[in-house]
Amino acid sequence: MDNYNILFIFSDQHRACDLGCYGNKQVVSPNFDRLSERSLRFNNCISNTPVCVPIRGSLLTGLHPNNHKAVTNDLPIDIKTKSIANILSANNYITGYIGKWHLGSIPRNRFIDRHERLGFQEWKVCNCSHNYNESYFYDENNYYYNIEGYESFFQTELAIDFIKRNNSSPKPWALYLSWGPPHSPYFTAPNIYKDLYKDVDIELRPNVAAETVSNIQGNQYFTTDQITEMYKGYYSHISALDTCLGQLLKCINELQLDDKTIIVYTSDHGDMLGSHGFINKQQPWFESINVPLLISHLGRIHPRVTNEIISLTDLPSSLLGFVGLSFDDQRQGLDLHSTMLGSGKFVGRECAYISNSIPCHQAMDAGIKEWYGVKTVDWTYVETLERESILINDTADNYQMNNCIYNKLHNATA
């Protein structure tokens, strides 16, 4: 076993296209961009089930939702399932979780008892809340604490405290830090970050519809002007998180842990924000399933960019592989760590399985049906419960605006 630390940072509903390092120069994200320069950056990291609870279960277990049982929002994960934290804790790691959990069923404000924490030892967690300026957490003993101010700032302070305290331990540590933004509500970032975009002429993605159906009330529509304001709020949250990331990178550097710590940044799923006429998630389009993934480890991972496919479900097994460990049973997620090391070509999956087997909340209100599909480097193929099919040539159609399913040439070559 290799005694490397793991700092796993993930946000809620951050799509890959909205960072400077992913090509969006309107987003102010200097620290994400700096992390990208020292990372293996994945252009095709896929959220297999793009809604919070199911994919968060997969991020910790390497299992698809039908196996970890949290198949839709607000259903509990099967607590008998071993997570990455169970394996790490059993192998001399100090493990911690800070931030949003959302694997503890309902009510959303309940505390998560020790036997439900999937092996995490240190614990500063709120099950689920999107009130970013009046938030809270429960600690290891289920004591309740209010958070003053913007919650991601405070959670980052807790993360830095965890790192500094456990740096003196002979044991390695693994910390999962789960930020709530940039998930809606979009307009609640600190004013200093909203001011960054106040006078910016925002460029909407070309596939944003003139009228966008709300996933909250199916008969409500947003105009492009309203979507533009959502973009500004969304970007404001991302820039606030960028400040948090900078503080974490500074801490790691000052403690001389860069070569001892695997740093990961990703998100659970993306956000449609008007693309294809929808907001929120639970869709098979880029904006919903494609999330940022930056993996850095000084001296072991050579900075580079790959278009190869990896899925969020692959991360638990891959991270265990980085430290010489593995699950003791078969997982749907693959251990791809060996092809990340060094400076060679990363070789990913042939395809990633994607699905939304139980539409919930806003998706039901917006009339979104069940769907299943696969994502390759070049193609997206999806079938709905009503046997409607979608085939997109992703390399030729960057904004996925043309369904090729009835094109005989594409059908023959896909």
KAVEN-V235053 format. One record per backbone hydrogen bond with DSSP energy under -1.0 kcal/mol. NH is the residue of the N-H (numbers start at 0). CO is the residue of the C=O. Records with the same first field share a line. If there is no record, write none. Layout:
BEGIN
NH: CO / CO
END
This chain:
BEGIN
1: 322
3: 1
4: 259
5: 172
6: 261
7: 174
8: 263
9: 176
10: 265
11: 180
15: 289
17: 14
22: 19
23: 18
24: 22
26: 23
28: 26
32: 28
33: 29
34: 30
35: 31
36: 32
37: 34
38: 35
39: 294
40: 303
41: 292
42: 305
45: 309
46: 288
50: 48
54: 50
55: 51
56: 52
57: 53
58: 54
60: 56
61: 57
66: 63
67: 63
68: 64
70: 68
74: 71
76: 102
77: 67
80: 77
83: 59
86: 82
87: 83
88: 84
89: 85
90: 87
92: 87
93: 171
95: 173
96: 121
97: 175
98: 123
99: 177
100: 125
101: 126
109: 106
115: 112
116: 113
119: 116
121: 94
123: 96
124: 137
125: 98
127: 107
131: 129
133: 130
136: 144
137: 124
138: 142
141: 138
144: 136
146: 134
150: 131
153: 149
154: 150
155: 151
156: 152
157: 153
158: 154
159: 155
160: 156
161: 157
162: 158
163: 159
164: 160
165: 161
168: 165
173: 93
174: 5
175: 95
176: 7
177: 97
178: 9
182: 11 / 179
192: 189
193: 189
194: 190
196: 193
199: 196
201: 199
207: 204
208: 273
211: 221
212: 276
213: 219
219: 216
221: 211
226: 222
227: 223
228: 224
229: 225
230: 226
231: 227
232: 228
233: 229
234: 230
235: 231
236: 232
237: 233
238: 234
239: 235
240: 236
241: 237
242: 238
243: 239
244: 240
245: 241
246: 242
247: 243
248: 244
249: 245
250: 246
251: 247
252: 248
253: 249
254: 250
255: 252
256: 251
259: 256
261: 4
262: 295
263: 6
264: 293
265: 8
267: 10
269: 287
270: 286
271: 279
273: 277
274: 271
275: 206
276: 273
277: 274
281: 49
287: 284
288: 284
289: 285
290: 44
293: 264
294: 39
295: 262
297: 257
299: 296
300: 296
301: 341
303: 38
305: 40
309: 43
311: 45
313: 310
314: 311
317: 313
318: 314
319: 315
320: 316
321: 317
323: 320
324: 319
332: 61
339: 336
340: 336
341: 299
348: 308
351: 374
353: 372
354: 47
355: 370
362: 359
364: 360
365: 361
366: 363
367: 362
370: 355
371: 382
372: 353
373: 380
374: 351
375: 378
379: 391
380: 373
381: 389
382: 371
383: 387
384: 369
386: 383
389: 381
391: 379
393: 377 / 391
396: 392
399: 396
403: 390
406: 403
410: 406
411: 407
412: 408
413: 409
END
